[in-house]
């Protein structure tokens, strides 16, 4: 059984970036899973609830906005965060309309990202 309050699904088609984030969040006592595609992320979210979904924007197949929109339908209680090096105005607007809490522009300070997500989780009621 996962502690939903501190669970995170990291979605990035660059496995090295995803693995780095996974290691950092795991060290902060999060339950962490990683998906390297949007389709895999949606399947994982169908199987388990996550408090946080942190996804890259630009990926093959389903992009980050598509991932957020699909997971939001099955896990509306999750907090959604987007990371991107390519912030197109159109997709950023779509992301914000889909309920993204914050967009992190790459390169970002990983510790600031973690602190921000910790802060947002602390605002949510315990389950």
Buried (B, 14 or more C-beta within 10 A) or exposed (E): EBEBBBBBBBBBBEEEBBBBBBEBBEEBEBBBBBBBBBBBBBEBBEEBBBBBBBBBBBBEEBBBBBBBBBBBEEBEEBBBBBBBEEBEEEBBEBBBEBEBBBBBEEEBEBEEBBEBBBEBBEEBEEE
